[in-house]
């Protein structure tokens, strides 16, 4: 099977560059943009945002004759996005398979893969993620907070609760243990996976024990729940947020709205990612023929649940992708689906991924809006995503905590030497196992399944890459490359690879 490379009209670049701290952090710096979306549903034209020591000082109309520190010209500035459900610990190993215990990867292999996932996520415009369930998140959170590696702010549950055989006393103890270990919230599986039918797995008593103990120690509870019954138990137990809800009913959604709970349904990215990268998952755990058939069936059901959620007055729908191996750095595709397929207004989609998502984390006074006093987590895109949600695919600027991770400066000619070497498939639809670029102008594309293919490549000015296959068909893409990541882009179809060790 030949890996799918873009054959569609070009878009502008996604910049991949080494982070650079803004100048004169003890003095204010100013950022000018043609448009501002503040994350709270409001838009302004021609604004100057002033930042000092990583925080927003003021948001004002641009004065004539004032030269800003950073000029974003016609770009639209908005808060960094918040994905309330992303699994950066999930990755594909050197064999192009989902990493699992005892596959031969070392802890260092996993650390590097997680760091690359985090970096790709940040460059995809997401400056905060909530990770429901991985003990390895703690070390990554520490490294990012210390400035040792680039990545979004990480909010983590550490290990989730999933064993239905535990007693209520054992469950309460686990909640307290997670608190002591440094978890930011509790993640619990109240239903089976959609691949196993999504039926309830925890009793009402068990749910009350978990959510009651979490409230007592000051932690939120996110609940994986597909069935209406498992959602109902989450509501009755006073949990904070429900994830997925493919089989949600109007009645449980109304009760969630009445209780002030948050709902995080998925529109398509997680399902499409599994289906597009089936060879990398097939045969692992419940990723069976029956499991993939269940995910195919879930696509229209998930869309129907999203429509029901939109029709539920007062329901707080937040943005979460459930990004796993293959989806990192492409989080905004879920936002595109929500606007284009599910019918949510683009501005509401943006609010769900900014101020509303921040409120669901209890961090609305820190992130999620462009307002004085909040952290300067900002992105800028080409176009206006409040009118055309696909503008979020055209991110040109990323700022997190006073550090620029993506610059709007258009690239000149990039030397082909930067491409030379072996790259391993990381994220995208139909991800290849890898691409090997040689100095002689050939690139070998290694498929996860099926034969390899060889193409010619040529680097053109402005970060353009021309790929020509054996039949003479030409594929034009844009690219960005640094010492760790290579991104190929065309009209939202993004392939991300990381340099092989």
C-alpha positions as CSV (number, residue, x, y, z in Angstrom):
1,X,0.0,0.0,0.0
2,X,1.5,3.3,-1.0
3,X,1.3,6.0,1.7
4,X,-1.0,8.8,0.8
5,X,0.8,12.1,0.2
6,X,-1.0,15.3,-0.5
7,X,-2.1,15.9,-4.1
8,X,-4.3,18.8,-3.3
9,X,-3.8,22.6,-3.5
10,X,-1.0,24.1,-1.4
11,X,-1.5,26.0,1.8
12,X,1.1,28.2,3.5
13,X,3.6,26.8,6.0
14,X,3.4,25.5,9.5
15,X,6.6,26.8,11.0
16,X,8.8,24.4,13.0
17,X,11.6,26.3,14.7
18,X,13.7,26.3,17.8
19,X,12.0,28.2,20.6
20,X,13.3,31.7,21.2
21,X,12.6,33.8,24.2
22,X,11.2,37.3,23.5
23,X,13.6,40.1,24.0
24,X,13.7,42.2,27.2
25,X,11.4,40.2,29.3
26,X,11.7,42.7,32.2
27,X,10.3,45.4,29.8
28,X,7.0,45.2,28.0
29,X,6.8,43.9,24.4
30,X,3.9,44.7,22.1
31,X,2.2,42.5,19.5
32,X,0.1,44.0,16.8
33,X,-2.5,42.0,14.8
34,X,-5.2,43.0,12.4
35,X,-7.8,41.0,14.3
36,X,-8.2,39.6,17.8
37,X,-10.6,36.9,19.0
38,X,-10.4,37.1,22.8
39,X,-11.6,33.5,23.5
40,X,-14.8,34.8,25.2
41,X,-16.8,35.3,22.0
42,X,-15.7,38.8,21.2
43,X,-13.7,40.1,18.2
44,X,-11.8,43.3,17.7
45,X,-9.8,44.8,14.8
46,X,-6.4,46.4,14.8
47,X,-5.2,45.7,18.3
48,X,-2.0,45.8,20.3
49,X,-1.4,43.3,23.1
50,X,1.2,44.2,25.6
51,X,3.1,41.4,27.4
52,X,5.5,41.6,30.3
53,X,7.3,38.6,31.9
54,X,5.0,36.1,30.2
55,X,1.7,37.7,31.1
56,X,-0.7,40.0,29.3
57,X,-0.6,43.6,30.6
58,X,-3.1,45.3,28.3
59,X,-5.2,44.8,25.2
60,X,-5.8,48.1,23.3
61,X,-6.6,49.6,20.0
62,X,-3.4,50.1,18.0
63,X,-2.3,53.8,17.9
64,X,-1.1,55.3,14.6
65,X,2.6,55.6,14.3
66,X,3.4,53.1,17.1
67,X,5.9,50.4,16.0
68,X,5.2,47.1,17.8
69,X,7.8,44.7,19.0
70,X,6.1,41.9,17.0
71,X,4.2,42.8,13.8
72,X,1.6,40.1,12.8
73,X,0.2,42.2,10.0
74,X,-3.1,40.6,8.7
75,X,-3.0,37.6,11.0
76,X,-5.8,36.9,13.5
77,X,-4.6,36.6,17.1
78,X,-6.4,34.4,19.6
79,X,-5.7,32.5,22.9
80,X,-3.6,29.3,22.7
81,X,-6.0,26.4,22.3
82,X,-6.8,24.0,25.1
83,X,-7.4,20.3,24.4
84,X,-9.0,18.8,27.5
85,X,-8.4,15.2,26.3
86,X,-5.1,14.2,24.7
87,X,-2.8,11.3,25.3
88,X,0.8,12.4,24.5
89,X,2.2,9.1,25.9
90,X,0.7,7.2,23.0
91,X,3.0,6.8,20.0
92,X,4.1,4.5,17.2
93,X,7.3,2.6,17.8
94,X,10.2,1.9,15.3
95,X,8.1,-0.9,13.7
96,X,5.2,1.5,13.0
97,X,3.1,-0.2,15.7
98,X,1.3,1.3,18.7
99,X,3.8,1.2,21.6
100,X,2.9,-1.2,24.3
101,X,4.8,-2.8,27.2
102,X,7.5,-5.3,26.3
103,X,7.7,-4.2,22.6
104,X,11.4,-3.5,23.0
105,X,11.2,0.2,23.5
106,X,13.2,1.6,26.4
107,X,12.0,4.3,28.9
108,X,14.2,6.7,27.0
109,X,12.5,5.8,23.7
110,X,9.2,6.7,25.3
111,X,10.5,9.9,26.8
112,X,11.7,11.1,23.4
113,X,8.5,10.1,21.7
114,X,6.4,11.9,24.3
115,X,8.5,15.1,24.0
116,X,8.1,15.0,20.2
117,X,4.3,14.5,20.6
118,X,4.2,17.5,23.0
119,X,6.3,19.7,20.6
120,X,4.1,18.8,17.6
121,X,1.0,19.5,19.7
122,X,2.3,23.0,20.7
123,X,3.2,23.8,17.1
124,X,-0.3,22.8,16.2
125,X,-1.6,25.7,18.3
126,X,-2.5,23.8,21.5
127,X,-0.8,25.5,24.5
128,X,-2.5,23.5,27.2
129,X,-3.5,19.8,27.2
130,X,-5.3,17.7,29.8
131,X,-4.0,14.1,29.7
132,X,-6.5,11.6,31.2
133,X,-4.3,8.7,32.3
134,X,-0.5,8.2,32.1
135,X,1.9,8.1,35.0
136,X,4.7,9.2,32.6
137,X,2.9,12.5,32.2
138,X,4.3,13.7,35.6
139,X,7.9,13.8,34.4
140,X,6.9,15.4,31.1
141,X,5.0,18.1,33.0
142,X,8.0,18.7,35.1
143,X,10.4,19.0,32.2
144,X,8.1,21.4,30.3
145,X,7.4,23.6,33.3
146,X,11.2,23.8,33.9
147,X,11.8,24.9,30.3
148,X,13.9,21.9,29.5
149,X,11.7,20.8,26.5
150,X,9.1,22.6,24.5
151,X,5.5,21.7,24.9
152,X,2.0,22.8,26.1
153,X,1.1,23.1,29.8
154,X,0.3,19.6,30.9
155,X,-2.6,18.8,33.3
156,X,-2.7,15.1,34.1
157,X,-4.7,12.5,36.0
158,X,-1.6,10.1,36.1
159,X,-2.9,6.5,36.2
160,X,-6.7,6.3,35.6
161,X,-9.1,4.2,37.6
162,X,-10.4,1.3,35.5
163,X,-10.7,-1.9,37.6
164,X,-14.4,-2.8,38.2
165,X,-13.4,-5.3,40.9
166,X,-12.2,-2.7,43.4
167,X,-14.2,-2.1,46.5
168,X,-15.5,1.3,47.4
169,X,-12.9,1.6,50.2
170,X,-10.1,0.7,47.7
171,X,-11.4,3.3,45.2
172,X,-11.4,6.0,47.9
173,X,-7.8,5.1,48.8
174,X,-6.8,5.3,45.1
175,X,-8.2,8.8,44.8
176,X,-6.2,9.9,47.9
177,X,-3.1,8.2,46.5
178,X,-3.4,10.0,43.2
179,X,-3.7,13.3,45.1
180,X,-0.5,12.5,47.0
181,X,1.2,11.5,43.8
182,X,0.5,14.9,42.2
183,X,-2.5,14.3,40.0
184,X,-4.4,17.3,38.9
185,X,-7.7,15.4,38.6
186,X,-9.1,11.9,38.6
187,X,-9.9,9.9,35.4
188,X,-12.3,7.0,35.7
189,X,-13.6,4.5,33.2
190,X,-17.3,4.1,33.9
191,X,-18.0,2.2,30.7
192,X,-16.3,-0.1,28.3
193,X,-14.6,1.2,25.2
194,X,-16.7,1.9,22.1
195,X,-14.9,-1.1,20.6
196,X,-16.4,-3.3,23.3
197,X,-19.9,-1.8,23.1
198,X,-19.6,1.0,25.7
199,X,-21.6,-0.8,28.4
200,X,-21.3,0.3,32.0
201,X,-18.4,-1.1,34.0
202,X,-18.7,0.5,37.5
203,X,-21.7,0.5,39.8
204,X,-23.5,3.5,41.2
205,X,-21.9,2.8,44.6
206,X,-18.4,2.7,43.1
207,X,-19.0,6.0,41.2
208,X,-20.3,7.7,44.3
209,X,-17.2,6.6,46.2
210,X,-14.8,7.9,43.5
211,X,-16.5,11.3,42.9
212,X,-17.3,11.9,46.6
213,X,-13.7,11.2,47.7
214,X,-12.4,13.4,44.9
215,X,-14.6,16.3,46.0
216,X,-13.3,15.8,49.6
217,X,-9.7,16.2,48.5
218,X,-10.3,19.0,46.0
219,X,-10.0,17.1,42.7
220,X,-12.2,17.1,39.6
221,X,-13.3,13.8,38.0
222,X,-13.4,13.1,34.3
223,X,-15.5,10.1,33.4
224,X,-15.1,7.9,30.3
225,X,-18.7,7.0,29.6
226,X,-20.4,6.0,26.4
227,X,-23.7,4.6,27.5
228,X,-26.6,6.6,28.8
229,X,-26.6,4.5,32.0
230,X,-22.9,5.1,32.8
231,X,-23.5,8.8,32.1
232,X,-26.5,8.8,34.5
233,X,-24.3,7.2,37.2
234,X,-21.7,9.9,36.7
235,X,-24.4,12.6,37.0
236,X,-25.8,11.1,40.2
237,X,-22.4,10.8,41.7
238,X,-21.6,14.5,41.2
239,X,-18.7,14.0,38.8
240,X,-17.3,16.9,37.0
241,X,-17.1,16.0,33.3
242,X,-18.2,13.3,30.9
243,X,-16.1,12.2,28.0
244,X,-17.3,10.7,24.7
245,X,-21.0,9.9,25.3
246,X,-21.6,8.3,22.0
247,X,-24.9,6.8,23.2
248,X,-26.1,9.9,25.1
249,X,-29.8,10.6,25.3
250,X,-31.6,13.9,25.5
251,X,-32.5,13.2,29.1
252,X,-29.0,12.7,30.4
253,X,-27.7,15.7,28.5
254,X,-30.4,17.9,30.0
255,X,-29.5,16.6,33.5
256,X,-25.8,17.4,32.8
257,X,-26.7,20.9,31.8
258,X,-28.9,21.3,34.9
259,X,-26.0,20.1,37.2
260,X,-23.4,22.4,35.5
261,X,-21.4,19.5,34.2
262,X,-19.0,19.7,31.3
263,X,-19.4,17.4,28.2
264,X,-16.6,16.5,25.9
265,X,-17.9,14.6,22.9
266,X,-15.8,13.8,19.9
267,X,-16.9,14.5,16.3
268,X,-14.4,12.5,14.2
269,X,-10.7,12.9,14.7
270,X,-10.1,10.0,17.1
271,X,-12.2,7.6,15.0
272,X,-10.7,8.6,11.7
273,X,-7.2,8.4,13.1
274,X,-7.8,4.8,14.2
275,X,-9.3,3.8,10.9
276,X,-6.8,5.6,8.7
277,X,-3.9,4.0,10.7
278,X,-5.4,0.6,11.1
279,X,-2.3,-1.4,10.3
280,X,-0.5,0.3,13.2
281,X,-3.2,-0.8,15.7
282,X,-4.6,-4.0,14.2
283,X,-4.3,-7.0,16.6
284,X,-3.3,-5.1,19.7
285,X,-5.8,-5.5,22.5
286,X,-9.3,-4.8,21.4
287,X,-8.2,-3.3,18.0
288,X,-9.7,-6.3,16.2
289,X,-11.9,-6.6,13.1
290,X,-14.9,-6.3,15.4
291,X,-13.4,-3.3,17.2
292,X,-12.7,-1.5,13.9
293,X,-16.3,-2.3,12.7
294,X,-17.6,-0.8,15.9
295,X,-15.6,2.4,15.3
296,X,-17.0,2.6,11.8
297,X,-20.5,2.4,13.2
298,X,-19.7,4.9,15.9
299,X,-18.9,7.8,13.4
300,X,-22.6,8.6,12.6
301,X,-23.6,7.9,16.2
302,X,-21.0,10.3,17.6
303,X,-22.1,13.0,15.2
304,X,-25.7,12.4,16.3
305,X,-24.7,12.7,20.0
306,X,-22.9,16.0,19.2
307,X,-26.1,17.3,17.5
308,X,-28.1,16.4,20.6
309,X,-25.5,18.1,22.8
310,X,-25.8,21.3,20.7
311,X,-29.5,21.2,21.0
312,X,-29.3,21.0,24.8
313,X,-29.8,24.5,26.3
314,X,-27.1,25.5,28.7
315,X,-24.8,22.4,28.2
316,X,-21.1,23.3,28.5
317,X,-19.5,21.5,25.5
318,X,-15.7,21.7,25.8
319,X,-13.0,20.8,23.2
320,X,-11.2,17.5,23.6
321,X,-9.9,15.3,20.8
322,X,-8.8,12.1,22.6
323,X,-5.7,12.4,20.5
324,X,-3.7,9.2,20.5
325,X,-0.8,7.9,18.4
326,X,-1.2,9.3,14.9
327,X,-3.2,12.4,15.9
328,X,-0.8,14.6,17.8
329,X,-0.2,18.0,16.1
330,X,-3.5,17.7,14.2
331,X,-5.8,18.5,17.1
332,X,-7.6,21.3,15.2
333,X,-9.1,18.8,12.8
334,X,-11.6,18.0,15.5
335,X,-12.6,21.7,15.6
336,X,-13.0,21.7,11.8
337,X,-15.4,18.7,12.1
338,X,-17.4,20.4,14.9
339,X,-18.0,23.4,12.7
340,X,-18.4,21.8,9.3
341,X,-20.1,18.5,10.0
342,X,-21.7,19.0,13.4
343,X,-23.0,22.5,12.8
344,X,-21.5,24.3,15.8
345,X,-20.8,28.0,15.0
346,X,-17.1,28.6,14.5
347,X,-17.0,31.2,17.3
348,X,-18.6,28.7,19.7
349,X,-16.0,26.1,18.6
350,X,-13.2,28.6,19.4
351,X,-14.7,29.5,22.8
352,X,-15.1,25.7,23.6
353,X,-11.3,25.4,23.1
354,X,-10.3,28.5,25.0
355,X,-12.2,30.2,27.8
356,X,-14.7,27.4,28.3
357,X,-12.0,24.8,28.3
358,X,-10.0,26.8,30.8
359,X,-13.1,27.0,33.1
360,X,-13.5,23.2,32.9
361,X,-9.9,22.9,34.2
362,X,-10.5,25.5,36.9
363,X,-7.8,27.7,35.3
364,X,-9.9,30.5,33.7
365,X,-7.9,33.1,35.6
366,X,-4.7,31.8,34.1
367,X,-5.3,30.7,30.5
368,X,-8.0,30.6,27.8
369,X,-8.5,34.3,27.1
370,X,-6.7,37.3,25.8
371,X,-7.1,39.6,28.8
372,X,-4.9,41.5,31.3
373,X,-3.4,39.4,34.0
374,X,-3.6,36.0,32.1
375,X,-0.6,34.1,30.8
376,X,0.6,35.2,27.4
377,X,-0.4,32.0,25.6
378,X,-1.2,33.2,22.2
379,X,-1.5,31.9,18.6
380,X,-2.1,33.7,15.3
381,X,-3.5,32.3,12.1
382,X,-3.9,33.3,8.5
383,X,-7.5,34.2,8.0
384,X,-10.4,34.6,10.5
385,X,-11.4,31.3,12.1
386,X,-14.6,32.9,13.5
387,X,-15.8,33.0,9.9
388,X,-13.8,30.1,8.4
389,X,-12.8,27.5,10.9
390,X,-10.2,26.0,8.5
391,X,-8.0,29.1,9.2
392,X,-6.9,27.2,12.3
393,X,-5.0,24.9,10.0
394,X,-2.9,27.9,9.0
395,X,-1.1,28.7,12.3
396,X,1.7,31.2,11.8
397,X,2.6,32.2,15.4
398,X,2.8,30.5,18.7
399,X,3.7,32.2,22.0
400,X,3.6,30.4,25.3
401,X,4.7,32.0,28.5
402,X,6.9,34.6,26.9
403,X,8.6,32.2,24.5
404,X,8.1,32.2,20.7
405,X,7.8,28.7,19.3
406,X,6.6,29.6,15.9
407,X,7.4,32.8,14.0
408,X,5.3,34.3,11.2
409,X,8.4,35.1,9.2
410,X,8.2,33.4,5.8
411,X,11.1,31.1,5.1
412,X,13.6,31.5,2.4
413,X,15.2,28.6,0.6
414,X,15.9,25.7,2.9
415,X,18.9,23.6,2.1
416,X,18.1,20.1,1.1
417,X,20.8,19.0,3.6
418,X,18.2,19.7,6.3
419,X,16.1,16.9,5.0
420,X,18.8,14.3,4.5
421,X,18.5,11.3,6.8
422,X,15.9,8.9,8.2
423,X,12.5,10.2,9.4
424,X,10.0,8.1,11.3
425,X,6.2,8.5,10.7
426,X,4.5,10.1,13.7
427,X,1.2,11.8,12.9
428,X,-1.2,12.0,10.0
429,X,-3.6,10.0,7.9
430,X,-2.1,6.8,6.5
431,X,1.3,7.4,8.2
432,X,4.3,5.8,6.5
433,X,6.7,3.8,8.7
434,X,9.3,6.3,7.6
435,X,10.9,8.4,4.8
436,X,14.6,8.3,4.0
437,X,16.0,11.3,2.2
438,X,19.3,10.9,0.4
439,X,21.7,13.5,-0.9
440,X,21.2,12.2,-4.5
441,X,17.7,13.7,-4.5
442,X,15.8,10.4,-3.9
443,X,13.5,9.6,-1.0
444,X,12.4,6.1,-0.1
445,X,9.0,5.9,1.6
446,X,8.6,2.9,3.8
447,X,5.0,1.7,4.2
448,X,3.7,0.1,7.4
449,X,2.3,-2.6,5.2
450,X,3.1,-3.2,1.5
451,X,6.1,-2.4,-0.6
452,X,8.3,0.6,-0.3
453,X,8.3,3.3,-3.0
454,X,11.0,5.6,-4.2
455,X,10.5,9.1,-5.4
456,X,12.6,12.1,-6.5
457,X,12.5,15.2,-4.4
458,X,13.5,18.8,-5.0
459,X,13.5,21.7,-2.6
460,X,12.2,25.0,-4.0
461,X,12.3,28.5,-2.6
462,X,9.8,29.4,0.2
463,X,9.9,26.0,1.9
464,X,8.3,24.1,-1.0
465,X,9.0,20.4,-1.7
466,X,8.3,18.8,-5.0
467,X,7.9,15.0,-5.0
468,X,7.9,13.0,-8.2
469,X,7.0,9.3,-8.2
470,X,8.1,6.6,-10.6
471,X,5.2,7.3,-13.0
472,X,6.2,11.0,-13.2
473,X,3.3,12.3,-11.1
474,X,4.3,15.4,-9.2
475,X,3.2,16.1,-5.7
476,X,3.7,19.6,-4.3
477,X,3.8,20.1,-0.6
478,X,5.1,22.7,1.8
479,X,7.4,21.7,4.6
480,X,9.1,22.8,7.7
481,X,12.1,21.1,9.3
482,X,14.3,21.3,12.3
483,X,16.6,18.9,14.1
484,X,13.7,16.9,15.5
485,X,10.5,17.3,13.4
486,X,9.6,17.4,9.7
487,X,6.1,18.6,8.7
488,X,4.6,18.2,5.2
489,X,1.5,20.2,4.6
490,X,-1.1,20.6,1.9
491,X,-4.6,22.0,2.4
492,X,-4.9,20.7,5.9
493,X,-3.6,17.2,5.1
494,X,-0.6,17.1,7.5
495,X,2.1,14.5,7.8
496,X,4.5,14.9,10.7
497,X,7.7,12.8,11.1
498,X,10.4,12.8,13.7
499,X,14.1,12.2,13.0
500,X,15.1,8.6,13.7
501,X,17.7,8.1,16.4
